Amino acid sequence: MLLIIGIVLLVLWLLGLLTHVLLGGFIHVLLVIAIIVFLVRVIQGRNPLK
């Protein structure tokens, strides 16, 4: 079981190394959008987690 988890983490790490150049900017844009939506919901007085 521990070996399977280690292999999965290694594969995900390698995928991260290969795709960080292509998807790095896109992930940052998604994070910024998520933070903006969160702040707007807080400012409007809504529950930001629903």
N, CA, C and O atoms as a printed pandas DataFrame, in Angstrom:
     atom_number atom_name residue_name chain_id  residue_number  x_coord  y_coord  z_coord
0              1         N          MET        A               1    0.835   -1.201    0.000
1              2        CA          MET        A               1    0.000    0.000    0.000
2              3         C          MET        A               1    0.872    1.254    0.000
3              4         O          MET        A               1    0.614    2.196   -0.749
4              5         N          LEU        A               2    1.904    1.258    0.844
5              6        CA          LEU        A               2    2.797    2.411    0.917
6              7         C          LEU        A               2    3.563    2.582   -0.400
7              8         O          LEU        A               2    3.840    3.703   -0.825
8              9         N          LEU        A               3    3.897    1.473   -1.029
9             10        CA          LEU        A               3    4.590    1.531   -2.312
10            11         C          LEU        A               3    3.703    2.156   -3.390
11            12         O          LEU        A               3    4.185    2.942   -4.205
12            13         N          ILE        A               4    2.427    1.821   -3.402
13            14        CA          ILE        A               4    1.487    2.379   -4.382
14            15         C          ILE        A               4    1.356    3.887   -4.179
15            16         O          ILE        A               4    1.355    4.649   -5.146
16            17         N          ILE        A               5    1.245    4.317   -2.921
17            18        CA          ILE        A               5    1.141    5.755   -2.636
18            19         C          ILE        A               5    2.405    6.471   -3.091
19            20         O          ILE        A               5    2.330    7.561   -3.659
20            21         N          GLY        A               6    3.560    5.873   -2.849
21            22        CA          GLY        A               6    4.819    6.472   -3.281
22            23         C          GLY        A               6    4.910    6.590   -4.794
23            24         O          GLY        A               6    5.378    7.605   -5.309
24            25         N          ILE        A               7    4.469    5.564   -5.509
25            26        CA          ILE        A               7    4.502    5.606   -6.973
26            27         C          ILE        A               7    3.551    6.672   -7.504
27            28         O          ILE        A               7    3.897    7.410   -8.427
28            29         N          VAL        A               8    2.351    6.756   -6.923
29            30        CA          VAL        A               8    1.382    7.773   -7.357
30            31         C          VAL        A               8    1.941    9.170   -7.119
31            32         O          VAL        A               8    1.817   10.038   -7.983
32            33         N          LEU        A               9    2.553    9.397   -5.965
33            34        CA          LEU        A               9    3.128   10.716   -5.674
34            35         C          LEU        A               9    4.277   11.035   -6.623
35            36         O          LEU        A               9    4.430   12.180   -7.047
36            37         N          LEU        A              10    5.078   10.042   -6.957
37            38        CA          LEU        A              10    6.179   10.251   -7.887
38            39         C          LEU        A              10    5.662   10.614   -9.278
39            40         O          LEU        A              10    6.196   11.516   -9.923
40            41         N          VAL        A              11    4.638    9.922   -9.736
41            42        CA          VAL        A              11    4.055   10.221  -11.046
42            43         C          VAL        A              11    3.455   11.619  -11.056
43            44         O          VAL        A              11    3.641   12.367  -12.016
44            45         N          LEU        A              12    2.733   11.983   -9.987
45            46        CA          LEU        A              12    2.149   13.327   -9.921
46            47         C          LEU        A              12    3.229   14.403   -9.882
47            48         O          LEU        A              12    3.070   15.471  -10.474
48            49         N          TRP        A              13    4.333   14.117   -9.181
49            50        CA          TRP        A              13    5.447   15.063   -9.113
50            51         C          TRP        A              13    6.051   15.250  -10.499
51            52         O          TRP        A              13    6.335   16.377  -10.907
52            53         N          LEU        A              14    6.247   14.149  -11.227
53            54        CA          LEU        A              14    6.800   14.249  -12.575
54            55         C          LEU        A              14    5.860   15.007  -13.510
55            56         O          LEU        A              14    6.312   15.813  -14.323
56            57         N          LEU        A              15    4.557   14.754  -13.398
57            58        CA          LEU        A              15    3.586   15.508  -14.210
58            59         C          LEU        A              15    3.638   16.994  -13.876
59            60         O          LEU        A              15    3.521   17.842  -14.761
60            61         N          GLY        A              16    3.814   17.302  -12.602
61            62        CA          GLY        A              16    3.927   18.703  -12.191
62            63         C          GLY        A              16    5.153   19.369  -12.780
63            64         O          GLY        A              16    5.106   20.533  -13.178
64            65         N          LEU        A              17    6.254   18.628  -12.837
65            66        CA          LEU        A              17    7.464   19.185  -13.433
66            67         C          LEU        A              17    7.286   19.436  -14.925
67            68         O          LEU        A              17    7.781   20.429  -15.458
68            69         N          LEU        A              18    6.585   18.541  -15.587
69            70        CA          LEU        A              18    6.417   18.671  -17.032
70            71         C          LEU        A              18    5.404   19.738  -17.414
71            72         O          LEU        A              18    5.541   20.362  -18.466
72            73         N          THR        A              19    4.397   19.960  -16.592
73            74        CA          THR        A              19    3.323   20.878  -16.974
74            75         C          THR        A              19    3.393   22.237  -16.291
75            76         O          THR        A              19    2.558   23.100  -16.563
76            77         N          HIS        A              20    4.360   22.446  -15.418
77            78        CA          HIS        A              20    4.363   23.718  -14.691
78            79         C          HIS        A              20    4.580   24.905  -15.616
79            80         O          HIS        A              20    4.074   25.995  -15.350
80            81         N          VAL        A              21    5.314   24.714  -16.683
81            82        CA          VAL        A              21    5.555   25.818  -17.608
82            83         C          VAL        A              21    4.275   26.142  -18.375
83            84         O          VAL        A              21    3.951   27.311  -18.583
84            85         N          LEU        A              22    3.552   25.108  -18.792
85            86        CA          LEU        A              22    2.357   25.326  -19.598
86            87         C          LEU        A              22    1.173   25.808  -18.782
87            88         O          LEU        A              22    0.433   26.690  -19.219
88            89         N          LEU        A              23    0.986   25.231  -17.592
89            90        CA          LEU        A              23   -0.215   25.523  -16.817
90            91         C          LEU        A              23    0.020   26.471  -15.646
91            92         O          LEU        A              23   -0.931   26.848  -14.961
92            93         N          GLY        A              24    1.253   26.858  -15.407
93            94        CA          GLY        A              24    1.570   27.708  -14.261
94            95         C          GLY        A              24    0.801   29.014  -14.259
95            96         O          GLY        A              24    0.226   29.401  -13.242
96            97         N          GLY        A              25    0.787   29.697  -15.401
97            98        CA          GLY        A              25    0.070   30.963  -15.502
98            99         C          GLY        A              25   -1.428   30.779  -15.359
99           100         O          GLY        A              25   -2.097   31.596  -14.727
100          101         N          PHE        A              26   -1.959   29.713  -15.939
101          102        CA          PHE        A              26   -3.395   29.445  -15.873
102          103         C          PHE        A              26   -3.829   29.188  -14.436
103          104         O          PHE        A              26   -4.886   29.658  -14.015
104          105         N          ILE        A              27   -3.023   28.444  -13.680
105          106        CA          ILE        A              27   -3.359   28.159  -12.286
106          107         C          ILE        A              27   -3.344   29.440  -11.466
107          108         O          ILE        A              27   -4.190   29.622  -10.590
108          109         N          HIS        A              28   -2.396   30.329  -11.735
109          110        CA          HIS        A              28   -2.357   31.591  -11.000
110          111         C          HIS        A              28   -3.577   32.448  -11.316
111          112         O          HIS        A              28   -4.123   33.103  -10.428
112          113         N          VAL        A              29   -4.004   32.449  -12.562
113          114        CA          VAL        A              29   -5.207   33.202  -12.927
114          115         C          VAL        A              29   -6.419   32.642  -12.191
115          116         O          VAL        A              29   -7.236   33.407  -11.678
116          117         N          LEU        A              30   -6.546   31.307  -12.133
117          118        CA          LEU        A              30   -7.669   30.696  -11.410
118          119         C          LEU        A              30   -7.625   31.044   -9.924
119          120         O          LEU        A              30   -8.667   31.294   -9.319
120          121         N          LEU        A              31   -6.444   31.062   -9.336
121          122        CA          LEU        A              31   -6.329   31.431   -7.918
122          123         C          LEU        A              31   -6.757   32.879   -7.684
123          124         O          LEU        A              31   -7.458   33.169   -6.715
124          125         N          VAL        A              32   -6.347   33.770   -8.550
125          126        CA          VAL        A              32   -6.732   35.181   -8.409
126          127         C          VAL        A              32   -8.240   35.333   -8.537
127          128         O          VAL        A              32   -8.854   36.068   -7.764
128          129         N          ILE        A              33   -8.845   34.646   -9.505
129          130        CA          ILE        A              33  -10.302   34.706   -9.669
130          131         C          ILE        A              33  -11.010   34.168   -8.435
131          132         O          ILE        A              33  -12.000   34.744   -7.985
132          133         N          ALA        A              34  -10.508   33.061   -7.882
133          134        CA          ALA        A              34  -11.124   32.490   -6.686
134          135         C          ALA        A              34  -11.039   33.444   -5.502
135          136         O          ALA        A              34  -11.994   33.567   -4.736
136          137         N          ILE        A              35   -9.912   34.113   -5.346
137          138        CA          ILE        A              35   -9.758   35.072   -4.239
138          139         C          ILE        A              35  -10.698   36.255   -4.432
139          140         O          ILE        A              35  -11.309   36.719   -3.469
140          141         N          ILE        A              36  -10.823   36.748   -5.657
141          142        CA          ILE        A              36  -11.721   37.876   -5.925
142          143         C          ILE        A              36  -13.166   37.495   -5.631
143          144         O          ILE        A              36  -13.893   38.269   -5.007
144          145         N          VAL        A              37  -13.597   36.305   -6.074
145          146        CA          VAL        A              37  -14.969   35.860   -5.814
146          147         C          VAL        A              37  -15.200   35.719   -4.310
147          148         O          VAL        A              37  -16.252   36.109   -3.804
148          149         N          PHE        A              38  -14.229   35.167   -3.601
149          150        CA          PHE        A              38  -14.327   35.016   -2.148
150          151         C          PHE        A              38  -14.494   36.382   -1.476
151          152         O          PHE        A              38  -15.363   36.549   -0.620
152          153         N          LEU        A              39  -13.670   37.353   -1.858
153          154        CA          LEU        A              39  -13.746   38.684   -1.251
154          155         C          LEU        A              39  -15.061   39.386   -1.567
155          156         O          LEU        A              39  -15.625   40.062   -0.706
156          157         N          VAL        A              40  -15.552   39.235   -2.789
157          158        CA          VAL        A              40  -16.823   39.856   -3.156
158          159         C          VAL        A              40  -17.948   39.272   -2.309
159          160         O          VAL        A              40  -18.814   40.011   -1.841
160          161         N          ARG        A              41  -17.946   37.956   -2.107
161          162        CA          ARG        A              41  -18.995   37.329   -1.290
162          163         C          ARG        A              41  -18.914   37.792    0.166
163          164         O          ARG        A              41  -19.943   37.982    0.814
164          165         N          VAL        A              42  -17.698   37.974    0.679
165          166        CA          VAL        A              42  -17.545   38.456    2.061
166          167         C          VAL        A              42  -18.042   39.896    2.172
167          168         O          VAL        A              42  -18.739   40.246    3.125
168          169         N          ILE        A              43  -17.684   40.721    1.206
169          170        CA          ILE        A              43  -18.090   42.134    1.240
170          171         C          ILE        A              43  -19.602   42.256    1.121
171          172         O          ILE        A              43  -20.196   43.133    1.748
172          173         N          GLN        A              44  -20.237   41.395    0.329
173          174        CA          GLN        A              44  -21.691   41.438    0.175
174          175         C          GLN        A              44  -22.417   40.843    1.388
175          176         O          GLN        A              44  -23.641   40.935    1.478
176          177         N          GLY        A              45  -21.686   40.243    2.304
177          178        CA          GLY        A              45  -22.293   39.695    3.515
178          179         C          GLY        A              45  -22.805   38.286    3.364
179          180         O          GLY        A              45  -23.493   37.787    4.254
180          181         N          ARG        A              46  -22.493   37.630    2.270
181          182        CA          ARG        A              46  -22.920   36.244    2.085
182          183         C          ARG        A              46  -21.925   35.305    2.734
183          184         O          ARG        A              46  -20.801   35.694    3.049
184          185         N          ASN        A              47  -22.347   34.066    2.932
185          186        CA          ASN        A              47  -21.441   33.055    3.438
186          187         C          ASN        A              47  -20.492   32.657    2.304
187          188         O          ASN        A              47  -20.949   32.105    1.302
188          189         N          PRO        A              48  -19.187   32.918    2.429
189          190        CA          PRO        A              48  -18.276   32.677    1.315
190          191         C          PRO        A              48  -18.019   31.195    1.042
191          192         O          PRO        A              48  -17.464   30.856   -0.003
192          193         N          LEU        A              49  -18.401   30.326    1.937
193          194        CA          LEU        A              49  -18.105   28.910    1.768
194          195         C          LEU        A              49  -19.258   28.116    1.167
195          196         O          LEU        A              49  -19.129   26.908    0.967
196          197         N          LYS        A              50  -20.378   28.765    0.875
197          198        CA          LYS        A              50  -21.517   28.054    0.280
198          199         C          LYS        A              50  -21.551   28.275   -1.204
199          200         O          LYS        A              50  -22.437   27.758   -1.885
